[in-house]
Amino acid sequence: MGQGGEGIRRQVRLIMELPQNAFKRALKAGQPQIGLWSSLSSSYTVEVIAGAGYDWILLDCEHSPNDLESLLTQLQACAPYATTPIVRVPWNDMVNIKRVLDIGVQTLLIPYVCSVEEAKAAVAATRYPPAGLRGVAGTTRATRFGRVKDYAKHAHEEICVLVQVETKPALDQLEAICAVEGVDGVFIGPADLHASMGHPGETSNPAILPLIEEAMRRIRKTGKAPGYLSPVEADAKRMLGAGCLFCAVGADVGLLARGAEALRGKFPS
């Protein structure tokens, strides 16, 4: 071959920077983030709502038929938009957390954290050794297939760990859970908390809402971000007024179901 460049092939490795987590930065700055829950497990649905202007979308893997491959397609559908995808893993389990992190998720909501030990385990699952237990893989979507410079050394800087407090015993330990290093925010799960306190099937009991409202203030006092979910406008605004920093104000399933019913009601048989 000639020396003028003809037939010469060079291996080029593109180096990328670690993507920044805008949601994590907003929480640290004390900027309220309004979100929407997504449980329809559809990339097409996620693409529809990703352009609706919400700061974040919760992709649910706990109470939905989502699996890892369908979750991946939802992340890809969300990618062109400014909204931050947050994934609720099925359980506080290092294998589930590892696999979700490897497909590029930077913000996780971890359900049913009932103690300091469980909060520490959640954080450890998001950290590489020696700081944690996350398994190491070099060419994942999270690393842009090996293109992110020093990913293993810096990944934790952009990972946001949100834990769910949704039982009375966990609520009693709220400050201690907030104090766990690596926990960025604490989400109060209204449905499970109501059930834990003797009101299954409710989310707005007048005996429980004041406790949730106070929990928002307690979390803020620790320097961590409080979170909440309610499709009831008055309840959502009440918690935002109490200091909630990431609040989901509806869910795609509810919007579809109630919207379909409302439309049908306009045309009585």
C-alpha positions, -999 to +999 in steps of 0.1 A: +000+000+000+011+036-006+021+060+021-002+088+011-030+075+033-045+051+008-056+019+024-044+030+058-068+023+086-066+038+121-083+027+152-100+057+167-114+055+202-138+083+210-135+096+245-166+110+262-173+128+295-195+113+321-230+126+315-241+151+342-272+144+363-293+175+360-319+161+385-293+155+412-279+190+407-314+206+409-321+188+442-288+200+457-297+235+446-331+232+463-351+236+431-385+217+432-388+191+405-422+181+392-426+146+378-449+121+363-452+084+371-450+059+342-462+024+346-476+016+312-442-001+303-442+013+268-415+031+250-440+048+228-459+061+258-427+073+274-418+092+242-452+109+243-449+121+279-412+129+278-419+159+257-446+172+280-423+194+301-419+174+333-386+176+351-386+139+356-404+107+347-405+077+370-401+045+350-416+019+374-403-017+376-419-025+410-456-023+403-456-027+365-449-054+339-416-038+330-386-060+324-350-049+317-353-049+279-385-029+278-369-005+303-340+000+280-363+010+251-380+035+274-347+051+283-339+053+246-373+070+240-366+094+268-331+103+257-337+131+232-358+151+258-348+173+287-367+152+313-347+130+337-357+093+338-358+079+373-361+041+376-378+024+405-362-010+408-384-040+419-366-043+452-336-032+472-314-059+456-278-055+444-284-075+412-314-055+401-296-023+409-264-034+390-283-042+359-303-010+359-271+011+364-254-008+336-280+003+310-273+039+319-297+049+347-282+075+369-312+081+393-328+052+412-358+050+435-354+020+458-386+008+475-393-003+510-362+008+528-371+003+565-338+008+583-304+024+583-289-009+573-311-012+543-303+023+533-266+016+535-271-016+514-289+005+487-261+029+485-234+001+485-251-015+455-245+017+435-208+020+443-179+001+429-155-016+454-139-007+477-167+017+485-195-007+476-206-039+459-214-029+423-200-054+398-176-040+372-182-042+335-164-020+310-185-018+278-220-011+290-245+015+279-236+034+311-200+038+300-211+046+264-197+013+255-163+020+270-160+055+258-165+074+290-132+084+305-125+069+340-162+059+344-155+035+373-137+062+392-164+089+388-198+072+382-209+077+418-206+115+414-236+115+391-256+087+406-286+098+426-299+074+453-335+080+464-349+056+490-386+050+498-398+053+534-432+037+535-437+020+569-443+034+604-410+018+617-391+035+589-408+068+595-397+066+632-361+062+619-363+090+593-335+112+605-311+082+608-320+070+573-314+105+559-280+106+576-267+076+556-239+089+533-248+085+497-286+089+502-296+119+481-333+119+488-361+102+507-395+095+491-425+090+513-447+063+498-482+074+507-501+042+498-478+018+517-474+041+547-512+044+550-514+006+549-487+003+575-507+025+598-540+007+594-555+024+564-550+001+534-563+014+501-561+051+512-536+078+503-552+109+518-564+100+553-566+131+575-548+113+603-519+104+581-514+134+558-501+156+586-474+130+594-463+130+557-463+168+557-441+168+588-419+142+572-412+166+544-399+192+569-379+166+588-361+154+556-353+190+546-338+197+580-313+169+574-302+185+542-317+157+520-344+160+494-380+149+502-402+132+476-439+124+472-465+112+448-502+123+445-526+129+416-546+150+440-537+186+432-543+199+467-522+172+484-493+176+460-493+214+466-496+209+503-464+187+503-446+212+480-455+239+505-439+217+532-406+215+514-411+186+490-384+188+463-394+160+439-431+156+436-449+134+411-483+149+403-499+121+383-494+088+365-498+078+329-521+049+338-544+072+358-544+098+331-554+073+305-580+055+326-597+086+340-595+105+308-611+076+289-639+074+314-645+111+313-647+112+276-671+082+276-693+100+301-699+128+277-718+104+254-744+086+276-760+055+260 
